[in-house]
Amino acid sequence: EAAALAKVGGAIGAGIVALAAGLGIGKLAQALMEASARQPEIEGKLRTTAIIIGALIEGVCLFGVIVCLMAVL
């Protein structure tokens, strides 16, 4: 019984983590587009910063999915 609930919780948690990462990347892209439209001369710096922040978001997502998978297995 408890093992089944852990598996369900881990699966739901992994889905929530993936959804949150997708929303975070979407908000990042939205902010990048708005900022580059306002100041096109700093687009290169903005893109570099956005790539770094996107990588950090993906790292947190990967960590969260691994923690959830540990609950499942």
LUMLUMDREN-2810 file (N, C-alpha, C; in Angstrom, 1 decimal):
<atoms>
<atom><aa>E</aa><ch>A</ch><at>N</at><xx>0.8</xx><yy>-1.2</yy><zz>0.0</zz></atom>
<atom><aa>E</aa><ch>A</ch><at>CA</at><xx>0.0</xx><yy>0.0</yy><zz>0.0</zz></atom>
<atom><aa>E</aa><ch>A</ch><at>C</at><xx>0.9</xx><yy>1.3</yy><zz>0.0</zz></atom>
<atom><aa>A</aa><ch>A</ch><at>N</at><xx>1.8</xx><yy>1.3</yy><zz>0.9</zz></atom>
<atom><aa>A</aa><ch>A</ch><at>CA</at><xx>2.7</xx><yy>2.5</yy><zz>1.0</zz></atom>
<atom><aa>A</aa><ch>A</ch><at>C</at><xx>3.6</xx><yy>2.6</yy><zz>-0.2</zz></atom>
<atom><aa>A</aa><ch>A</ch><at>N</at><xx>4.0</xx><yy>1.5</yy><zz>-0.7</zz></atom>
<atom><aa>A</aa><ch>A</ch><at>CA</at><xx>4.9</xx><yy>1.6</yy><zz>-1.9</zz></atom>
<atom><aa>A</aa><ch>A</ch><at>C</at><xx>4.1</xx><yy>2.0</yy><zz>-3.1</zz></atom>
<atom><aa>A</aa><ch>A</ch><at>N</at><xx>2.9</xx><yy>1.7</yy><zz>-3.2</zz></atom>
<atom><aa>A</aa><ch>A</ch><at>CA</at><xx>2.1</xx><yy>2.1</yy><zz>-4.3</zz></atom>
<atom><aa>A</aa><ch>A</ch><at>C</at><xx>1.8</xx><yy>3.6</yy><zz>-4.2</zz></atom>
<atom><aa>L</aa><ch>A</ch><at>N</at><xx>1.6</xx><yy>4.1</yy><zz>-3.0</zz></atom>
<atom><aa>L</aa><ch>A</ch><at>CA</at><xx>1.4</xx><yy>5.6</yy><zz>-2.9</zz></atom>
<atom><aa>L</aa><ch>A</ch><at>C</at><xx>2.7</xx><yy>6.3</yy><zz>-3.2</zz></atom>
<atom><aa>A</aa><ch>A</ch><at>N</at><xx>3.8</xx><yy>5.8</yy><zz>-2.8</zz></atom>
<atom><aa>A</aa><ch>A</ch><at>CA</at><xx>5.1</xx><yy>6.4</yy><zz>-3.1</zz></atom>
<atom><aa>A</aa><ch>A</ch><at>C</at><xx>5.3</xx><yy>6.5</yy><zz>-4.6</zz></atom>
<atom><aa>K</aa><ch>A</ch><at>N</at><xx>4.9</xx><yy>5.5</yy><zz>-5.3</zz></atom>
<atom><aa>K</aa><ch>A</ch><at>CA</at><xx>5.1</xx><yy>5.5</yy><zz>-6.8</zz></atom>
<atom><aa>K</aa><ch>A</ch><at>C</at><xx>4.2</xx><yy>6.5</yy><zz>-7.4</zz></atom>
<atom><aa>V</aa><ch>A</ch><at>N</at><xx>2.9</xx><yy>6.6</yy><zz>-6.9</zz></atom>
<atom><aa>V</aa><ch>A</ch><at>CA</at><xx>2.0</xx><yy>7.6</yy><zz>-7.5</zz></atom>
<atom><aa>V</aa><ch>A</ch><at>C</at><xx>2.5</xx><yy>9.0</yy><zz>-7.2</zz></atom>
<atom><aa>G</aa><ch>A</ch><at>N</at><xx>3.0</xx><yy>9.2</yy><zz>-5.9</zz></atom>
<atom><aa>G</aa><ch>A</ch><at>CA</at><xx>3.5</xx><yy>10.5</yy><zz>-5.5</zz></atom>
<atom><aa>G</aa><ch>A</ch><at>C</at><xx>4.7</xx><yy>10.9</yy><zz>-6.3</zz></atom>
<atom><aa>G</aa><ch>A</ch><at>N</at><xx>5.6</xx><yy>9.9</yy><zz>-6.6</zz></atom>
<atom><aa>G</aa><ch>A</ch><at>CA</at><xx>6.8</xx><yy>10.2</yy><zz>-7.4</zz></atom>
<atom><aa>G</aa><ch>A</ch><at>C</at><xx>6.4</xx><yy>10.6</yy><zz>-8.8</zz></atom>
<atom><aa>A</aa><ch>A</ch><at>N</at><xx>5.5</xx><yy>9.9</yy><zz>-9.4</zz></atom>
<atom><aa>A</aa><ch>A</ch><at>CA</at><xx>5.1</xx><yy>10.2</yy><zz>-10.7</zz></atom>
<atom><aa>A</aa><ch>A</ch><at>C</at><xx>4.4</xx><yy>11.5</yy><zz>-10.9</zz></atom>
<atom><aa>I</aa><ch>A</ch><at>N</at><xx>3.6</xx><yy>11.8</yy><zz>-9.9</zz></atom>
<atom><aa>I</aa><ch>A</ch><at>CA</at><xx>2.9</xx><yy>13.2</yy><zz>-9.9</zz></atom>
<atom><aa>I</aa><ch>A</ch><at>C</at><xx>3.9</xx><yy>14.3</yy><zz>-9.7</zz></atom>
<atom><aa>G</aa><ch>A</ch><at>N</at><xx>4.9</xx><yy>14.0</yy><zz>-8.8</zz></atom>
<atom><aa>G</aa><ch>A</ch><at>CA</at><xx>5.9</xx><yy>15.0</yy><zz>-8.5</zz></atom>
<atom><aa>G</aa><ch>A</ch><at>C</at><xx>6.8</xx><yy>15.3</yy><zz>-9.7</zz></atom>
<atom><aa>A</aa><ch>A</ch><at>N</at><xx>7.1</xx><yy>14.2</yy><zz>-10.5</zz></atom>
<atom><aa>A</aa><ch>A</ch><at>CA</at><xx>8.0</xx><yy>14.4</yy><zz>-11.7</zz></atom>
<atom><aa>A</aa><ch>A</ch><at>C</at><xx>7.2</xx><yy>15.2</yy><zz>-12.7</zz></atom>
<atom><aa>G</aa><ch>A</ch><at>N</at><xx>5.9</xx><yy>15.0</yy><zz>-12.8</zz></atom>
<atom><aa>G</aa><ch>A</ch><at>CA</at><xx>5.1</xx><yy>15.7</yy><zz>-13.8</zz></atom>
<atom><aa>G</aa><ch>A</ch><at>C</at><xx>5.0</xx><yy>17.2</yy><zz>-13.4</zz></atom>
<atom><aa>I</aa><ch>A</ch><at>N</at><xx>4.9</xx><yy>17.5</yy><zz>-12.1</zz></atom>
<atom><aa>I</aa><ch>A</ch><at>CA</at><xx>4.8</xx><yy>18.9</yy><zz>-11.6</zz></atom>
<atom><aa>I</aa><ch>A</ch><at>C</at><xx>6.1</xx><yy>19.6</yy><zz>-11.9</zz></atom>
<atom><aa>V</aa><ch>A</ch><at>N</at><xx>7.2</xx><yy>18.9</yy><zz>-11.6</zz></atom>
<atom><aa>V</aa><ch>A</ch><at>CA</at><xx>8.6</xx><yy>19.4</yy><zz>-11.8</zz></atom>
<atom><aa>V</aa><ch>A</ch><at>C</at><xx>8.8</xx><yy>19.8</yy><zz>-13.3</zz></atom>
<atom><aa>A</aa><ch>A</ch><at>N</at><xx>8.4</xx><yy>18.9</yy><zz>-14.2</zz></atom>
<atom><aa>A</aa><ch>A</ch><at>CA</at><xx>8.6</xx><yy>19.2</yy><zz>-15.6</zz></atom>
<atom><aa>A</aa><ch>A</ch><at>C</at><xx>7.7</xx><yy>20.3</yy><zz>-16.0</zz></atom>
<atom><aa>L</aa><ch>A</ch><at>N</at><xx>6.5</xx><yy>20.4</yy><zz>-15.5</zz></atom>
<atom><aa>L</aa><ch>A</ch><at>CA</at><xx>5.6</xx><yy>21.5</yy><zz>-15.9</zz></atom>
<atom><aa>L</aa><ch>A</ch><at>C</at><xx>6.1</xx><yy>22.8</yy><zz>-15.4</zz></atom>
<atom><aa>A</aa><ch>A</ch><at>N</at><xx>6.6</xx><yy>22.8</yy><zz>-14.2</zz></atom>
<atom><aa>A</aa><ch>A</ch><at>CA</at><xx>7.2</xx><yy>24.1</yy><zz>-13.6</zz></atom>
<atom><aa>A</aa><ch>A</ch><at>C</at><xx>8.4</xx><yy>24.5</yy><zz>-14.4</zz></atom>
<atom><aa>A</aa><ch>A</ch><at>N</at><xx>9.2</xx><yy>23.6</yy><zz>-14.8</zz></atom>
<atom><aa>A</aa><ch>A</ch><at>CA</at><xx>10.4</xx><yy>24.0</yy><zz>-15.6</zz></atom>
<atom><aa>A</aa><ch>A</ch><at>C</at><xx>10.0</xx><yy>24.5</yy><zz>-17.0</zz></atom>
<atom><aa>G</aa><ch>A</ch><at>N</at><xx>9.0</xx><yy>23.9</yy><zz>-17.5</zz></atom>
<atom><aa>G</aa><ch>A</ch><at>CA</at><xx>8.5</xx><yy>24.5</yy><zz>-18.8</zz></atom>
<atom><aa>G</aa><ch>A</ch><at>C</at><xx>7.9</xx><yy>25.9</yy><zz>-18.7</zz></atom>
<atom><aa>L</aa><ch>A</ch><at>N</at><xx>7.2</xx><yy>26.1</yy><zz>-17.6</zz></atom>
<atom><aa>L</aa><ch>A</ch><at>CA</at><xx>6.7</xx><yy>27.5</yy><zz>-17.3</zz></atom>
<atom><aa>L</aa><ch>A</ch><at>C</at><xx>7.8</xx><yy>28.5</yy><zz>-17.1</zz></atom>
<atom><aa>G</aa><ch>A</ch><at>N</at><xx>8.9</xx><yy>28.0</yy><zz>-16.4</zz></atom>
<atom><aa>G</aa><ch>A</ch><at>CA</at><xx>10.0</xx><yy>28.9</yy><zz>-16.1</zz></atom>
<atom><aa>G</aa><ch>A</ch><at>C</at><xx>10.7</xx><yy>29.3</yy><zz>-17.4</zz></atom>
<atom><aa>I</aa><ch>A</ch><at>N</at><xx>11.0</xx><yy>28.3</yy><zz>-18.2</zz></atom>
<atom><aa>I</aa><ch>A</ch><at>CA</at><xx>11.6</xx><yy>28.6</yy><zz>-19.5</zz></atom>
<atom><aa>I</aa><ch>A</ch><at>C</at><xx>10.8</xx><yy>29.5</yy><zz>-20.4</zz></atom>
<atom><aa>G</aa><ch>A</ch><at>N</at><xx>9.5</xx><yy>29.3</yy><zz>-20.4</zz></atom>
<atom><aa>G</aa><ch>A</ch><at>CA</at><xx>8.6</xx><yy>30.1</yy><zz>-21.1</zz></atom>
<atom><aa>G</aa><ch>A</ch><at>C</at><xx>8.6</xx><yy>31.6</yy><zz>-20.6</zz></atom>
<atom><aa>K</aa><ch>A</ch><at>N</at><xx>8.6</xx><yy>31.8</yy><zz>-19.3</zz></atom>
<atom><aa>K</aa><ch>A</ch><at>CA</at><xx>8.7</xx><yy>33.1</yy><zz>-18.8</zz></atom>
<atom><aa>K</aa><ch>A</ch><at>C</at><xx>10.0</xx><yy>33.8</yy><zz>-19.1</zz></atom>
<atom><aa>L</aa><ch>A</ch><at>N</at><xx>11.1</xx><yy>33.0</yy><zz>-19.1</zz></atom>
<atom><aa>L</aa><ch>A</ch><at>CA</at><xx>12.4</xx><yy>33.5</yy><zz>-19.4</zz></atom>
<atom><aa>L</aa><ch>A</ch><at>C</at><xx>12.4</xx><yy>33.9</yy><zz>-20.9</zz></atom>
<atom><aa>A</aa><ch>A</ch><at>N</at><xx>11.9</xx><yy>33.1</yy><zz>-21.8</zz></atom>
<atom><aa>A</aa><ch>A</ch><at>CA</at><xx>11.9</xx><yy>33.5</yy><zz>-23.2</zz></atom>
<atom><aa>A</aa><ch>A</ch><at>C</at><xx>11.0</xx><yy>34.7</yy><zz>-23.4</zz></atom>
<atom><aa>Q</aa><ch>A</ch><at>N</at><xx>9.9</xx><yy>34.8</yy><zz>-22.7</zz></atom>
<atom><aa>Q</aa><ch>A</ch><at>CA</at><xx>9.0</xx><yy>36.0</yy><zz>-22.9</zz></atom>
<atom><aa>Q</aa><ch>A</ch><at>C</at><xx>9.8</xx><yy>37.3</yy><zz>-22.4</zz></atom>
<atom><aa>A</aa><ch>A</ch><at>N</at><xx>10.4</xx><yy>37.2</yy><zz>-21.3</zz></atom>
<atom><aa>A</aa><ch>A</ch><at>CA</at><xx>11.2</xx><yy>38.4</yy><zz>-20.8</zz></atom>
<atom><aa>A</aa><ch>A</ch><at>C</at><xx>12.3</xx><yy>38.7</yy><zz>-21.8</zz></atom>
<atom><aa>L</aa><ch>A</ch><at>N</at><xx>13.0</xx><yy>37.7</yy><zz>-22.3</zz></atom>
<atom><aa>L</aa><ch>A</ch><at>CA</at><xx>14.1</xx><yy>38.0</yy><zz>-23.3</zz></atom>
<atom><aa>L</aa><ch>A</ch><at>C</at><xx>13.6</xx><yy>38.7</yy><zz>-24.5</zz></atom>
<atom><aa>M</aa><ch>A</ch><at>N</at><xx>12.5</xx><yy>38.2</yy><zz>-25.0</zz></atom>
<atom><aa>M</aa><ch>A</ch><at>CA</at><xx>11.9</xx><yy>38.9</yy><zz>-26.2</zz></atom>
<atom><aa>M</aa><ch>A</ch><at>C</at><xx>11.5</xx><yy>40.3</yy><zz>-25.9</zz></atom>
<atom><aa>E</aa><ch>A</ch><at>N</at><xx>10.9</xx><yy>40.5</yy><zz>-24.8</zz></atom>
<atom><aa>E</aa><ch>A</ch><at>CA</at><xx>10.4</xx><yy>41.9</yy><zz>-24.5</zz></atom>
<atom><aa>E</aa><ch>A</ch><at>C</at><xx>11.7</xx><yy>42.8</yy><zz>-24.3</zz></atom>
<atom><aa>A</aa><ch>A</ch><at>N</at><xx>12.7</xx><yy>42.3</yy><zz>-23.6</zz></atom>
<atom><aa>A</aa><ch>A</ch><at>CA</at><xx>13.9</xx><yy>43.1</yy><zz>-23.3</zz></atom>
<atom><aa>A</aa><ch>A</ch><at>C</at><xx>14.6</xx><yy>43.4</yy><zz>-24.6</zz></atom>
<atom><aa>S</aa><ch>A</ch><at>N</at><xx>14.7</xx><yy>42.4</yy><zz>-25.5</zz></atom>
<atom><aa>S</aa><ch>A</ch><at>CA</at><xx>15.5</xx><yy>42.7</yy><zz>-26.7</zz></atom>
<atom><aa>S</aa><ch>A</ch><at>C</at><xx>14.7</xx><yy>43.6</yy><zz>-27.7</zz></atom>
<atom><aa>A</aa><ch>A</ch><at>N</at><xx>13.4</xx><yy>43.6</yy><zz>-27.6</zz></atom>
<atom><aa>A</aa><ch>A</ch><at>CA</at><xx>12.6</xx><yy>44.5</yy><zz>-28.4</zz></atom>
<atom><aa>A</aa><ch>A</ch><at>C</at><xx>12.7</xx><yy>45.9</yy><zz>-27.9</zz></atom>
<atom><aa>R</aa><ch>A</ch><at>N</at><xx>12.9</xx><yy>46.1</yy><zz>-26.6</zz></atom>
<atom><aa>R</aa><ch>A</ch><at>CA</at><xx>13.1</xx><yy>47.4</yy><zz>-26.0</zz></atom>
<atom><aa>R</aa><ch>A</ch><at>C</at><xx>14.5</xx><yy>48.0</yy><zz>-26.3</zz></atom>
<atom><aa>Q</aa><ch>A</ch><at>N</at><xx>15.5</xx><yy>47.1</yy><zz>-26.1</zz></atom>
<atom><aa>Q</aa><ch>A</ch><at>CA</at><xx>16.9</xx><yy>47.5</yy><zz>-26.3</zz></atom>
<atom><aa>Q</aa><ch>A</ch><at>C</at><xx>17.6</xx><yy>46.5</yy><zz>-27.2</zz></atom>
<atom><aa>P</aa><ch>A</ch><at>N</at><xx>17.5</xx><yy>46.6</yy><zz>-28.5</zz></atom>
<atom><aa>P</aa><ch>A</ch><at>CA</at><xx>18.1</xx><yy>45.6</yy><zz>-29.4</zz></atom>
<atom><aa>P</aa><ch>A</ch><at>C</at><xx>19.6</xx><yy>45.6</yy><zz>-29.4</zz></atom>
<atom><aa>E</aa><ch>A</ch><at>N</at><xx>20.2</xx><yy>46.7</yy><zz>-28.9</zz></atom>
<atom><aa>E</aa><ch>A</ch><at>CA</at><xx>21.7</xx><yy>46.8</yy><zz>-28.9</zz></atom>
<atom><aa>E</aa><ch>A</ch><at>C</at><xx>22.3</xx><yy>45.8</yy><zz>-27.9</zz></atom>
<atom><aa>I</aa><ch>A</ch><at>N</at><xx>21.6</xx><yy>45.4</yy><zz>-26.9</zz></atom>
<atom><aa>I</aa><ch>A</ch><at>CA</at><xx>22.2</xx><yy>44.5</yy><zz>-25.9</zz></atom>
<atom><aa>I</aa><ch>A</ch><at>C</at><xx>21.6</xx><yy>43.1</yy><zz>-26.0</zz></atom>
<atom><aa>E</aa><ch>A</ch><at>N</at><xx>21.2</xx><yy>42.7</yy><zz>-27.2</zz></atom>
<atom><aa>E</aa><ch>A</ch><at>CA</at><xx>20.6</xx><yy>41.4</yy><zz>-27.4</zz></atom>
<atom><aa>E</aa><ch>A</ch><at>C</at><xx>21.5</xx><yy>40.3</yy><zz>-27.1</zz></atom>
<atom><aa>G</aa><ch>A</ch><at>N</at><xx>22.8</xx><yy>40.4</yy><zz>-27.5</zz></atom>
<atom><aa>G</aa><ch>A</ch><at>CA</at><xx>23.8</xx><yy>39.4</yy><zz>-27.3</zz></atom>
<atom><aa>G</aa><ch>A</ch><at>C</at><xx>24.0</xx><yy>39.1</yy><zz>-25.9</zz></atom>
<atom><aa>K</aa><ch>A</ch><at>N</at><xx>24.1</xx><yy>40.1</yy><zz>-25.0</zz></atom>
<atom><aa>K</aa><ch>A</ch><at>CA</at><xx>24.3</xx><yy>39.9</yy><zz>-23.6</zz></atom>
<atom><aa>K</aa><ch>A</ch><at>C</at><xx>23.1</xx><yy>39.3</yy><zz>-23.0</zz></atom>
<atom><aa>L</aa><ch>A</ch><at>N</at><xx>21.9</xx><yy>39.7</yy><zz>-23.5</zz></atom>
<atom><aa>L</aa><ch>A</ch><at>CA</at><xx>20.7</xx><yy>39.1</yy><zz>-22.9</zz></atom>
<atom><aa>L</aa><ch>A</ch><at>C</at><xx>20.6</xx><yy>37.6</yy><zz>-23.3</zz></atom>
<atom><aa>R</aa><ch>A</ch><at>N</at><xx>21.0</xx><yy>37.3</yy><zz>-24.5</zz></atom>
<atom><aa>R</aa><ch>A</ch><at>CA</at><xx>20.9</xx><yy>35.9</yy><zz>-24.9</zz></atom>
<atom><aa>R</aa><ch>A</ch><at>C</at><xx>21.8</xx><yy>35.0</yy><zz>-24.1</zz></atom>
<atom><aa>T</aa><ch>A</ch><at>N</at><xx>23.0</xx><yy>35.5</yy><zz>-23.8</zz></atom>
<atom><aa>T</aa><ch>A</ch><at>CA</at><xx>24.0</xx><yy>34.8</yy><zz>-23.0</zz></atom>
<atom><aa>T</aa><ch>A</ch><at>C</at><xx>23.5</xx><yy>34.5</yy><zz>-21.6</zz></atom>
<atom><aa>T</aa><ch>A</ch><at>N</at><xx>22.9</xx><yy>35.6</yy><zz>-21.0</zz></atom>
<atom><aa>T</aa><ch>A</ch><at>CA</at><xx>22.3</xx><yy>35.5</yy><zz>-19.7</zz></atom>
<atom><aa>T</aa><ch>A</ch><at>C</at><xx>21.2</xx><yy>34.5</yy><zz>-19.7</zz></atom>
<atom><aa>A</aa><ch>A</ch><at>N</at><xx>20.3</xx><yy>34.6</yy><zz>-20.7</zz></atom>
<atom><aa>A</aa><ch>A</ch><at>CA</at><xx>19.2</xx><yy>33.7</yy><zz>-20.8</zz></atom>
<atom><aa>A</aa><ch>A</ch><at>C</at><xx>19.6</xx><yy>32.2</yy><zz>-20.9</zz></atom>
<atom><aa>I</aa><ch>A</ch><at>N</at><xx>20.6</xx><yy>32.0</yy><zz>-21.7</zz></atom>
<atom><aa>I</aa><ch>A</ch><at>CA</at><xx>21.1</xx><yy>30.6</yy><zz>-21.8</zz></atom>
<atom><aa>I</aa><ch>A</ch><at>C</at><xx>21.6</xx><yy>30.1</yy><zz>-20.5</zz></atom>
<atom><aa>I</aa><ch>A</ch><at>N</at><xx>22.3</xx><yy>30.9</yy><zz>-19.7</zz></atom>
<atom><aa>I</aa><ch>A</ch><at>CA</at><xx>22.8</xx><yy>30.5</yy><zz>-18.4</zz></atom>
<atom><aa>I</aa><ch>A</ch><at>C</at><xx>21.6</xx><yy>30.2</yy><zz>-17.5</zz></atom>
<atom><aa>I</aa><ch>A</ch><at>N</at><xx>20.7</xx><yy>31.1</yy><zz>-17.4</zz></atom>
<atom><aa>I</aa><ch>A</ch><at>CA</at><xx>19.5</xx><yy>30.9</yy><zz>-16.5</zz></atom>
<atom><aa>I</aa><ch>A</ch><at>C</at><xx>18.7</xx><yy>29.7</yy><zz>-17.0</zz></atom>
<atom><aa>G</aa><ch>A</ch><at>N</at><xx>18.6</xx><yy>29.5</yy><zz>-18.3</zz></atom>
<atom><aa>G</aa><ch>A</ch><at>CA</at><xx>17.8</xx><yy>28.3</yy><zz>-18.8</zz></atom>
<atom><aa>G</aa><ch>A</ch><at>C</at><xx>18.5</xx><yy>27.0</yy><zz>-18.4</zz></atom>
<atom><aa>A</aa><ch>A</ch><at>N</at><xx>19.8</xx><yy>27.0</yy><zz>-18.4</zz></atom>
<atom><aa>A</aa><ch>A</ch><at>CA</at><xx>20.6</xx><yy>25.8</yy><zz>-18.0</zz></atom>
<atom><aa>A</aa><ch>A</ch><at>C</at><xx>20.4</xx><yy>25.6</yy><zz>-16.5</zz></atom>
<atom><aa>L</aa><ch>A</ch><at>N</at><xx>20.3</xx><yy>26.6</yy><zz>-15.7</zz></atom>
<atom><aa>L</aa><ch>A</ch><at>CA</at><xx>20.1</xx><yy>26.5</yy><zz>-14.3</zz></atom>
<atom><aa>L</aa><ch>A</ch><at>C</at><xx>18.7</xx><yy>25.9</yy><zz>-14.0</zz></atom>
<atom><aa>I</aa><ch>A</ch><at>N</at><xx>17.7</xx><yy>26.4</yy><zz>-14.7</zz></atom>
<atom><aa>I</aa><ch>A</ch><at>CA</at><xx>16.3</xx><yy>25.9</yy><zz>-14.6</zz></atom>
<atom><aa>I</aa><ch>A</ch><at>C</at><xx>16.3</xx><yy>24.4</yy><zz>-14.9</zz></atom>
<atom><aa>E</aa><ch>A</ch><at>N</at><xx>16.9</xx><yy>24.1</yy><zz>-16.0</zz></atom>
<atom><aa>E</aa><ch>A</ch><at>CA</at><xx>16.9</xx><yy>22.7</yy><zz>-16.5</zz></atom>
<atom><aa>E</aa><ch>A</ch><at>C</at><xx>17.7</xx><yy>21.8</yy><zz>-15.4</zz></atom>
<atom><aa>G</aa><ch>A</ch><at>N</at><xx>18.7</xx><yy>22.3</yy><zz>-14.8</zz></atom>
<atom><aa>G</aa><ch>A</ch><at>CA</at><xx>19.4</xx><yy>21.5</yy><zz>-13.8</zz></atom>
<atom><aa>G</aa><ch>A</ch><at>C</at><xx>18.6</xx><yy>21.3</yy><zz>-12.6</zz></atom>
<atom><aa>V</aa><ch>A</ch><at>N</at><xx>17.8</xx><yy>22.3</yy><zz>-12.2</zz></atom>
<atom><aa>V</aa><ch>A</ch><at>CA</at><xx>16.9</xx><yy>22.1</yy><zz>-11.0</zz></atom>
<atom><aa>V</aa><ch>A</ch><at>C</at><xx>15.8</xx><yy>21.1</yy><zz>-11.4</zz></atom>
<atom><aa>C</aa><ch>A</ch><at>N</at><xx>15.3</xx><yy>21.2</yy><zz>-12.6</zz></atom>
<atom><aa>C</aa><ch>A</ch><at>CA</at><xx>14.3</xx><yy>20.2</yy><zz>-13.1</zz></atom>
<atom><aa>C</aa><ch>A</ch><at>C</at><xx>14.8</xx><yy>18.8</yy><zz>-13.1</zz></atom>
<atom><aa>L</aa><ch>A</ch><at>N</at><xx>16.0</xx><yy>18.6</yy><zz>-13.6</zz></atom>
<atom><aa>L</aa><ch>A</ch><at>CA</at><xx>16.6</xx><yy>17.3</yy><zz>-13.6</zz></atom>
<atom><aa>L</aa><ch>A</ch><at>C</at><xx>16.8</xx><yy>16.8</yy><zz>-12.2</zz></atom>
<atom><aa>F</aa><ch>A</ch><at>N</at><xx>17.3</xx><yy>17.6</yy><zz>-11.3</zz></atom>
<atom><aa>F</aa><ch>A</ch><at>CA</at><xx>17.4</xx><yy>17.2</yy><zz>-9.9</zz></atom>
<atom><aa>F</aa><ch>A</ch><at>C</at><xx>16.1</xx><yy>16.8</yy><zz>-9.3</zz></atom>
<atom><aa>G</aa><ch>A</ch><at>N</at><xx>15.0</xx><yy>17.6</yy><zz>-9.5</zz></atom>
<atom><aa>G</aa><ch>A</ch><at>CA</at><xx>13.7</xx><yy>17.2</yy><zz>-9.0</zz></atom>
<atom><aa>G</aa><ch>A</ch><at>C</at><xx>13.1</xx><yy>15.9</yy><zz>-9.6</zz></atom>
<atom><aa>V</aa><ch>A</ch><at>N</at><xx>13.4</xx><yy>15.7</yy><zz>-10.9</zz></atom>
<atom><aa>V</aa><ch>A</ch><at>CA</at><xx>12.9</xx><yy>14.5</yy><zz>-11.5</zz></atom>
<atom><aa>V</aa><ch>A</ch><at>C</at><xx>13.6</xx><yy>13.3</yy><zz>-10.9</zz></atom>
<atom><aa>I</aa><ch>A</ch><at>N</at><xx>14.9</xx><yy>13.4</yy><zz>-10.7</zz></atom>
<atom><aa>I</aa><ch>A</ch><at>CA</at><xx>15.7</xx><yy>12.3</yy><zz>-10.1</zz></atom>
<atom><aa>I</aa><ch>A</ch><at>C</at><xx>15.2</xx><yy>12.0</yy><zz>-8.7</zz></atom>
<atom><aa>V</aa><ch>A</ch><at>N</at><xx>14.9</xx><yy>13.0</yy><zz>-7.9</zz></atom>
<atom><aa>V</aa><ch>A</ch><at>CA</at><xx>14.4</xx><yy>12.8</yy><zz>-6.5</zz></atom>
<atom><aa>V</aa><ch>A</ch><at>C</at><xx>13.0</xx><yy>12.1</yy><zz>-6.6</zz></atom>
<atom><aa>C</aa><ch>A</ch><at>N</at><xx>12.2</xx><yy>12.5</yy><zz>-7.6</zz></atom>
<atom><aa>C</aa><ch>A</ch><at>CA</at><xx>10.9</xx><yy>11.8</yy><zz>-7.7</zz></atom>
<atom><aa>C</aa><ch>A</ch><at>C</at><xx>11.1</xx><yy>10.4</yy><zz>-8.2</zz></atom>
<atom><aa>L</aa><ch>A</ch><at>N</at><xx>12.0</xx><yy>10.1</yy><zz>-9.1</zz></atom>
<atom><aa>L</aa><ch>A</ch><at>CA</at><xx>12.2</xx><yy>8.8</yy><zz>-9.5</zz></atom>
<atom><aa>L</aa><ch>A</ch><at>C</at><xx>12.8</xx><yy>7.9</yy><zz>-8.4</zz></atom>
<atom><aa>M</aa><ch>A</ch><at>N</at><xx>13.6</xx><yy>8.5</yy><zz>-7.5</zz></atom>
<atom><aa>M</aa><ch>A</ch><at>CA</at><xx>14.1</xx><yy>7.7</yy><zz>-6.4</zz></atom>
<atom><aa>M</aa><ch>A</ch><at>C</at><xx>12.9</xx><yy>7.3</yy><zz>-5.5</zz></atom>
<atom><aa>A</aa><ch>A</ch><at>N</at><xx>11.9</xx><yy>8.1</yy><zz>-5.4</zz></atom>
<atom><aa>A</aa><ch>A</ch><at>CA</at><xx>10.7</xx><yy>7.7</yy><zz>-4.6</zz></atom>
<atom><aa>A</aa><ch>A</ch><at>C</at><xx>10.0</xx><yy>6.5</yy><zz>-5.3</zz></atom>
<atom><aa>V</aa><ch>A</ch><at>N</at><xx>10.0</xx><yy>6.5</yy><zz>-6.6</zz></atom>
<atom><aa>V</aa><ch>A</ch><at>CA</at><xx>9.3</xx><yy>5.5</yy><zz>-7.4</zz></atom>
<atom><aa>V</aa><ch>A</ch><at>C</at><xx>10.0</xx><yy>4.1</yy><zz>-7.3</zz></atom>
<atom><aa>L</aa><ch>A</ch><at>N</at><xx>11.3</xx><yy>4.2</yy><zz>-7.4</zz></atom>
<atom><aa>L</aa><ch>A</ch><at>CA</at><xx>12.1</xx><yy>2.9</yy><zz>-7.5</zz></atom>
<atom><aa>L</aa><ch>A</ch><at>C</at><xx>12.5</xx><yy>2.4</yy><zz>-6.1</zz></atom>
</atoms>
